[in-house]
Amino acid sequence: MENLRHRPLQVALALAVLCGWLGLPAGASPEGAKRLGIFKEAFQSPSAEVRQAAVEDLVDAEDLEVCKRVVSEVFKDPESVVVQAGVRLLGKVKNQACLDWLLQSPVKSENAQVRTLTLEALGRMGGMETTAGMDDPRIVEILEARLTDPHWLVAATAARSLGDRKSVASVAKIRTLLQHKDQRVRVSGCDVLAQLGDAGSWKELARLITEDKEWRVKSAACDALRALKATEALSSLRSQAQKEDGRLKDDLRAAIQALQQEGEKKDGDEELKGYGIQYHGIGSNSKRVVFILDCSTSMGSPLGYTTKRPELEEGCEATKLGVCQSELIRAVQQIGKAGGKFNMIFVHSQNDVWQKTLLQAAPEKVELATKHIKRQKASGRTNLCDALLTALEIEDGGAVDLKPEEMKEAADTVFILSDGGEDSNEGKYKRLSDILEVVRGVNRYARVRIHAITTGEARFLKDLTGENQGTFASKVAF
């Protein structure tokens, strides 16, 4: 081996022979050849999961010969999960050759998920330059063409990718999505028009607030008008605020308050004063709430007061969990008085979902909920991500399912009560950055507000609430 180090020609010839024996491209680097050998063996498996894993193992590959071989094998695979893995690989490399490969079979796939992932990858390639020294015009052409894709997710993703590429020239075509039959595509249209700074769309956005039948679309339009600083829409917002109740009233209120700072300050608006319910300084008019209570081992820590002693409900101990139990009991009582619906998720290593659906907060249900809250003990690890996904996809409602009619019964607001501990994550996703990314994707179309009340400081929960239209509040410092 020592002799071979001083014989580059022999090494090159040996590598060429090895590549030929394995059926690998001779242009691959030694490391690439090694990885391709492993890939080739694994990719012959009859199991789609094994073949998918073989592609994912190459996720950090920068060797174009490796990518080329993957393309030649993966894009012929009959299983869409394998093809999707190949698309993700090419999308991360961001090379001109990889772009050319993506623009071939994946973007034309009969599988909607493959098309979706391909469009996402194209959106991320916005900064890549061609040999001509400018962005490849084929990307925008394909994205605009997919705005009319028959599958709602593909059309919505095409719009968002155009937004990521800052394709201002596409605003006229994106505006047409505000008329789309699927509410999630209309939501995407609102978001992207705001992202592209299309101030000229304010009238169409204001029309959605007064005419659209889906609260999620109205919510997206509110946020878009707010982002665009469209003070011209204040009259429409105030008029609609007098007619709305529940969560949408919160969205209208936030938009009006923000735009009043941009335009002429107006008094009045009595219908906007106060909230139906308040949870430790976080106001909400929502009538469809899921509460997530952290019951992991760290929540059993006794209180060390640096502020005044918190008020604890009878039967609640002077621990972090006791503080959050007391806060949750009072929150459930308030939503009962407001006539809303609720559910609860208790976070342990294996989470405890109280009910399968949101329940009307009648007095007897509030009493049952109070007893169940007091029975909770601190144990296990934190499984917050799974709890959030459960809240966003609760049965008889659903943030990411493909049945719009089932979205009508979904929760529109989530409250998290926790010590904000960022260690010992359990569940499908463990890294905090991954949890944020997953929730961001799930909540993109659901538009659920996520608030957090903690017994301490928590950067993760601050980021989570900030990305999901929520508010962060610290109850007790330690």
GUKE-943905 format. One line per 3 residues: their letters; for each residue x, y, z of C-alpha. Coordinates in Angstrom, 1 decimal, m for minus. Example, Ala and Ser with C-alpha at 12.3 -4.5 7.8 and 13.67 -1.06 7.14 Angstrom:
2
AS	12.3/m4.5/7.8; 13.7/m1.1/7.1
# end
This chain:
478
MEN	0.0/0.0/0.0; 2.9/2.3/0.9; 4.4/1.7/m2.6
LRH	1.1/2.6/m4.3; 1.1/6.0/m2.7; 4.1/6.8/m4.8
RPL	2.6/5.4/m8.0; m0.4/7.6/m9.0; m0.6/6.0/m12.5
QVA	m1.0/2.5/m11.0; m3.6/3.8/m8.5; m5.6/5.4/m11.3
LAL	m5.5/2.2/m13.4; m6.5/0.1/m10.4; m9.4/2.5/m9.7
AVL	m10.5/2.3/m13.4; m10.4/m1.5/m13.2; m12.4/m1.4/m9.9
CGW	m14.9/1.0/m11.4; m15.3/m1.2/m14.5; m15.8/m4.3/m12.4
LGL	m18.4/m2.6/m10.2; m20.0/m0.9/m13.3; m19.1/2.5/m11.9
PAG	m18.2/5.6/m13.9; m14.4/5.9/m14.1; m14.6/9.6/m13.4
ASP	m15.7/9.1/m9.8; m13.3/10.0/m7.0; m11.9/7.2/m4.9
EGA	m14.3/8.1/m2.1; m17.1/8.4/m4.7; m16.2/5.0/m6.2
KRL	m16.3/3.4/m2.8; m19.7/4.9/m2.0; m21.1/3.9/m5.3
GIF	m20.0/0.4/m4.7; m22.0/0.3/m1.5; m24.9/2.0/m3.2
KEA	m25.0/m0.5/m6.1; m25.1/m3.5/m3.8; m27.8/m2.0/m1.6
FQS	m29.8/m0.7/m4.6; m30.3/m4.3/m5.9; m32.5/m5.0/m2.9
PSA	m36.2/m5.8/m3.6; m37.2/m3.6/m0.7; m38.1/0.0/m1.6
EVR	m37.1/1.1/1.9; m33.6/m0.3/1.5; m33.2/1.3/m2.0
QAA	m34.5/4.6/m0.5; m32.0/4.4/2.3; m29.2/3.6/m0.2
VED	m30.0/6.9/m1.9; m30.3/8.9/1.3; m26.9/7.6/2.4
LVD	m25.4/9.7/m0.4; m27.1/12.9/0.8; m23.9/14.7/1.4
AED	m22.3/13.6/m1.9; m20.9/16.4/m4.0; m19.3/14.1/m6.6
LEV	m21.1/14.6/m9.9; m20.3/11.1/m11.1; m22.0/9.8/m8.0
CKR	m25.1/11.9/m8.7; m25.0/10.8/m12.4; m25.1/7.2/m11.4
VVS	m27.9/7.8/m8.9; m29.9/9.5/m11.6; m29.4/6.7/m14.1
EVF	m30.7/4.2/m11.5; m33.1/6.1/m9.3; m35.3/7.8/m11.8
KDP	m36.2/4.5/m13.4; m37.3/3.0/m10.0; m41.0/2.1/m9.9
ESV	m41.4/3.2/m6.3; m42.0/6.9/m5.8; m40.3/7.1/m2.4
VVQ	m37.1/6.1/m4.1; m37.5/8.7/m6.8; m38.2/11.3/m4.1
AGV	m35.0/10.4/m2.3; m33.1/11.0/m5.6; m34.8/14.4/m6.1
RLL	m33.8/15.4/m2.5; m30.2/14.4/m3.3; m30.0/16.4/m6.5
GKV	m31.7/19.4/m4.9; m29.0/19.7/m2.2; m26.1/19.5/m4.6
KNQ	m27.3/22.6/m6.6; m25.1/22.0/m9.6; m26.0/22.9/m13.2
ACL	m25.8/19.2/m14.2; m28.2/18.3/m11.3; m30.5/21.1/m12.4
DWL	m30.6/19.6/m15.9; m31.4/16.2/m14.5; m34.2/17.6/m12.4
LQS	m35.7/19.3/m15.4; m36.1/16.0/m17.1; m38.2/13.1/m15.7
PVK	m38.9/14.2/m12.1; m40.7/17.4/m13.0; m42.9/15.4/m15.4
SEN	m43.6/12.6/m13.0; m47.1/11.2/m12.7; m46.6/11.1/m8.9
AQV	m47.7/14.4/m7.3; m45.2/14.1/m4.4; m42.3/13.7/m6.8
RTL	m43.4/16.8/m8.7; m43.8/18.7/m5.4; m40.3/17.9/m4.2
TLE	m38.9/18.8/m7.6; m40.5/22.2/m7.5; m39.2/22.8/m4.0
ALG	m35.7/21.9/m5.2; m36.0/24.3/m8.1; m37.1/27.1/m5.8
RMG	m34.0/26.6/m3.7; m31.8/26.8/m6.8; m32.7/30.4/m7.3
GME	m29.2/31.7/m6.6; m27.4/29.3/m8.9; m26.0/30.7/m12.2
TTA	m25.7/29.1/m15.5; m22.6/29.1/m17.7; m24.2/32.2/m19.4
GMD	m23.9/34.0/m16.1; m27.6/34.4/m15.3; m30.4/32.3/m13.7
DPR	m31.7/29.5/m15.9; m35.0/30.8/m17.4; m36.3/27.3/m17.6
IVE	m36.9/27.2/m13.9; m39.4/30.1/m13.8; m41.1/28.8/m17.0
ILE	m41.7/25.4/m15.4; m42.8/26.8/m12.1; m45.3/29.1/m13.8
ARL	m46.6/26.2/m15.9; m47.2/24.2/m12.7; m49.4/26.9/m11.2
TDP	m52.2/25.1/m13.1; m51.2/21.6/m12.0; m54.3/19.5/m11.2
HWL	m53.0/18.6/m7.8; m53.4/21.4/m5.2; m50.1/20.7/m3.5
VAA	m48.1/21.0/m6.7; m49.8/24.2/m7.6; m49.3/25.7/m4.2
TAA	m45.6/24.6/m4.1; m45.0/26.1/m7.5; m46.3/29.4/m6.2
RSL	m44.1/29.2/m3.1; m41.0/28.4/m5.1; m41.6/31.4/m7.3
GDR	m41.8/33.4/m4.1; m38.5/31.9/m2.9; m36.9/32.9/m6.2
KSV	m38.2/36.5/m5.9; m39.9/36.2/m9.3; m41.7/39.5/m9.3
ASV	m42.5/39.1/m12.9; m44.8/36.2/m12.0; m47.2/38.2/m9.8
AKI	m50.0/38.4/m12.4; m50.1/34.6/m12.7; m49.9/34.2/m9.0
RTL	m52.9/36.5/m8.5; m55.0/34.1/m10.5; m54.5/31.6/m7.6
LQH	m56.7/33.7/m5.4; m59.6/32.3/m7.4; m58.5/28.7/m7.1
KDQ	m61.0/26.1/m6.0; m58.8/24.7/m3.2; m58.4/26.9/m0.1
RVR	m54.8/25.9/0.5; m53.8/27.2/m2.9; m55.6/30.5/m2.2
VSG	m53.7/30.6/1.1; m50.4/30.1/m0.9; m51.4/32.9/m3.3
CDV	m51.9/35.3/m0.5; m48.6/34.4/1.2; m46.5/34.7/m2.0
LAQ	m48.0/38.0/m3.1; m47.0/39.4/0.3; m43.6/37.8/m0.1
LGD	m43.1/39.4/m3.5; m44.3/42.8/m2.2; m47.2/43.1/m4.6
AGS	m48.9/46.1/m3.2; m51.2/46.3/m6.2; m53.0/43.2/m5.1
WKE	m54.6/44.8/m2.0; m58.1/45.1/m3.5; m58.2/41.4/m4.4
LAR	m56.9/40.5/m0.9; m59.5/42.7/0.7; m62.2/41.0/m1.4
LIT	m61.1/37.7/0.0; m61.6/39.0/3.5; m65.2/39.9/2.8
EDK	m66.2/37.2/0.3; m64.2/34.0/0.8; m66.0/31.3/2.8
EWR	m62.9/29.8/4.4; m61.4/31.4/7.5; m57.9/30.3/6.6
VKS	m58.0/32.2/3.4; m59.3/35.3/5.2; m56.5/34.9/7.7
AAC	m53.9/34.7/5.0; m55.3/37.7/3.3; m55.1/39.6/6.7
DAL	m51.5/38.8/7.1; m50.7/39.7/3.5; m52.4/43.1/3.8
RAL	m50.5/43.7/7.0; m47.2/42.7/5.4; m47.9/44.9/2.4
KAT	m48.8/47.8/4.7; m52.0/48.3/2.7; m53.7/51.0/4.8
EAL	m56.2/51.3/1.9; m57.8/48.1/3.2; m58.5/49.4/6.8
SSL	m62.1/50.1/6.0; m62.7/46.6/4.8; m60.9/45.1/7.8
RSQ	m62.9/47.2/10.3; m66.2/46.3/8.5; m65.4/42.6/8.6
AQK	m64.3/42.7/12.2; m67.8/43.7/13.3; m69.1/40.5/11.7
EDG	m66.5/37.9/12.8; m66.1/35.9/16.0; m63.5/33.4/17.1
RLK	m60.0/33.1/15.9; m60.5/35.2/12.7; m61.3/38.2/14.9
DDL	m57.8/38.0/16.4; m56.3/38.1/12.9; m58.4/41.1/11.9
RAA	m57.5/42.8/15.1; m53.8/42.3/14.6; m54.0/43.6/11.0
IQA	m56.0/46.7/12.0; m53.6/47.6/14.8; m50.6/47.2/12.6
LQQ	m52.0/49.2/9.7; m53.2/52.0/12.0; m49.6/52.6/12.9
EGE	m49.0/53.0/9.1; m52.0/55.2/8.4; m54.2/57.6/10.4
KKD	m54.8/56.5/13.9; m58.5/55.9/14.6; m60.4/55.6/17.9
GDE	m63.4/53.5/18.5; m63.6/49.9/17.2; m65.4/48.9/20.3
ELK	m65.9/45.4/18.9; m62.2/44.9/19.0; m61.6/45.9/22.6
GYG	m60.7/42.9/24.9; m60.6/39.2/24.2; m63.1/36.5/25.0
IQY	m60.4/34.6/26.9; m57.0/35.4/28.4; m54.3/33.0/29.4
HGI	m51.6/34.8/31.4; m51.6/37.9/29.3; m52.2/36.1/26.0
GSN	m55.5/37.1/24.6; m57.6/35.0/22.2; m61.0/34.9/20.8
SKR	m60.6/31.3/19.5; m63.4/28.8/20.0; m61.3/25.8/19.0
VVF	m58.2/25.3/21.2; m55.8/22.4/21.9; m53.8/22.7/25.1
ILD	m50.4/20.9/25.4; m49.2/20.4/28.9; m45.5/19.3/29.4
CST	m45.5/16.6/32.0; m41.9/15.4/31.5; m39.6/14.6/34.5
SMG	m38.0/18.1/34.5; m41.5/19.6/35.3; m41.4/17.9/38.7
SPL	m38.7/20.4/39.9; m39.7/22.4/43.0; m40.1/26.2/42.5
GYT	m37.3/28.5/43.5; m39.0/31.9/43.6; m37.3/35.0/42.2
TKR	m40.8/36.5/41.7; m43.9/36.5/43.8; m45.4/33.1/44.7
PEL	m47.7/32.0/41.9; m51.4/31.2/42.6; m51.8/27.4/42.6
EEG	m55.1/25.7/42.2; m56.2/23.3/45.0; m54.4/20.0/44.7
CEA	m51.5/21.4/42.6; m48.0/21.1/44.1; m45.5/23.9/44.2
TKL	m43.6/22.6/41.2; m43.2/23.6/37.6; m45.9/21.2/36.7
GVC	m48.1/22.5/39.5; m47.8/26.1/38.0; m48.8/24.9/34.5
QSE	m51.6/22.6/35.8; m53.1/25.6/37.6; m52.8/27.8/34.5
LIR	m54.4/25.1/32.3; m57.3/24.6/34.7; m58.0/28.3/34.6
AVQ	m57.7/28.4/30.8; m60.2/25.5/30.4; m62.6/27.3/32.7
QIG	m62.4/30.4/30.6; m63.0/28.6/27.3; m66.0/27.1/29.0
KAG	m67.4/30.5/29.7; m66.7/31.6/26.2; m68.6/28.6/24.8
GKF	m65.7/27.1/22.9; m64.3/23.7/22.2; m61.1/22.2/23.4
NMI	m58.8/19.2/23.8; m55.7/18.5/25.8; m52.4/16.6/25.2
FVH	m50.2/15.6/28.1; m46.5/15.3/27.1; m44.5/12.3/28.3
SQN	m42.3/9.9/26.4; m45.6/8.5/25.1; m48.1/11.3/24.9
DVW	m51.5/11.2/26.4; m54.3/12.7/24.2; m57.3/13.3/26.4
QKT	m60.0/13.0/23.7; m60.1/12.0/20.1; m61.9/15.2/19.1
LLQ	m62.4/18.7/20.3; m65.2/18.7/22.9; m67.7/21.5/23.7
AAP	m66.5/23.0/27.0; m69.7/22.3/28.9; m69.5/22.5/32.7
EKV	m69.4/18.7/33.1; m66.6/18.4/30.5; m64.6/21.2/32.3
ELA	m65.0/19.4/35.5; m63.7/16.1/34.0; m60.8/18.0/32.4
TKH	m59.9/19.6/35.7; m59.7/16.2/37.4; m57.7/14.8/34.6
IKR	m55.2/17.7/34.7; m54.7/17.3/38.5; m53.9/13.6/38.1
QKA	m50.9/14.2/35.9; m47.5/13.4/37.3; m44.1/14.5/36.1
SGR	m42.4/11.5/34.3; m40.6/10.5/31.1; m38.9/12.6/28.5
TNL	m40.2/15.5/26.4; m42.0/14.5/23.3; m43.2/18.0/22.2
CDA	m42.9/17.5/18.4; m45.3/14.5/18.4; m47.7/16.5/20.6
LLT	m47.7/19.4/18.2; m48.2/17.2/15.1; m51.1/15.5/17.0
ALE	m52.6/18.9/17.8; m52.3/20.0/14.2; m53.7/16.8/12.8
IED	m56.3/16.0/15.5; m59.0/13.5/14.4; m62.0/15.2/12.8
GGA	m59.8/18.1/11.9; m56.6/18.1/10.0; m53.9/20.5/9.1
VDL	m52.2/18.5/6.4; m54.6/15.8/5.3; m55.9/16.0/1.7
KPE	m59.6/16.3/2.6; m60.6/20.0/2.9; m64.0/19.2/4.3
EMK	m62.2/17.6/7.3; m60.3/20.8/8.0; m63.4/22.6/9.1
EAA	m63.4/21.0/12.5; m59.7/21.4/13.2; m58.3/23.4/16.1
DTV	m57.2/26.9/15.1; m55.2/27.7/18.2; m52.7/25.8/20.3
FIL	m51.4/26.7/23.8; m48.2/25.1/25.1; m47.6/25.1/28.9
SDG	m44.0/24.0/29.6; m40.8/24.7/31.5; m39.2/25.2/28.1
GED	m36.6/22.5/28.6; m34.7/22.0/25.4; m33.0/18.7/26.3
SNE	m34.1/15.1/26.2; m36.3/15.4/23.2; m38.2/12.2/22.4
GKY	m40.4/11.4/19.4; m40.0/11.2/15.7; m37.9/14.4/15.4
KRL	m35.4/15.1/18.1; m33.3/18.1/16.9; m35.0/21.4/17.7
SDI	m34.3/22.8/14.2; m36.0/19.7/12.7; m39.0/20.2/14.9
LEV	m39.3/23.9/13.8; m39.0/22.8/10.1; m41.6/20.1/10.4
VRG	m44.1/22.3/12.2; m43.5/25.1/9.7; m44.4/22.7/6.8
VNR	m47.4/21.2/8.6; m48.8/24.6/9.7; m48.2/26.3/6.3
YAR	m51.7/25.6/5.2; m53.4/25.1/8.5; m52.5/28.6/9.9
VRI	m52.9/27.5/13.5; m51.7/30.1/16.1; m49.2/28.5/18.5
HAI	m48.8/30.3/21.8; m46.5/29.2/24.7; m46.6/29.9/28.4
TTG	m43.5/28.7/30.2; m42.1/28.6/33.7; m38.8/30.0/32.5
EAR	m37.0/31.2/29.4; m37.0/29.0/26.2; m35.4/30.1/23.0
FLK	m37.0/27.2/21.1; m40.5/28.1/22.2; m39.9/31.7/21.4
DLT	m38.9/30.7/17.9; m41.8/28.3/17.6; m44.4/30.9/18.6
GEN	m42.7/33.6/16.4; m42.9/31.4/13.3; m46.5/30.4/13.9
QGT	m48.3/33.7/14.6; m48.2/33.2/18.4; m47.1/34.8/21.6
FAS	m44.5/33.7/24.1; m45.0/34.4/27.8; m42.9/33.5/30.8
KVA	m44.9/32.7/34.0; m42.2/32.2/36.6; m38.4/32.8/36.5
F	m36.1/30.4/38.3
# end
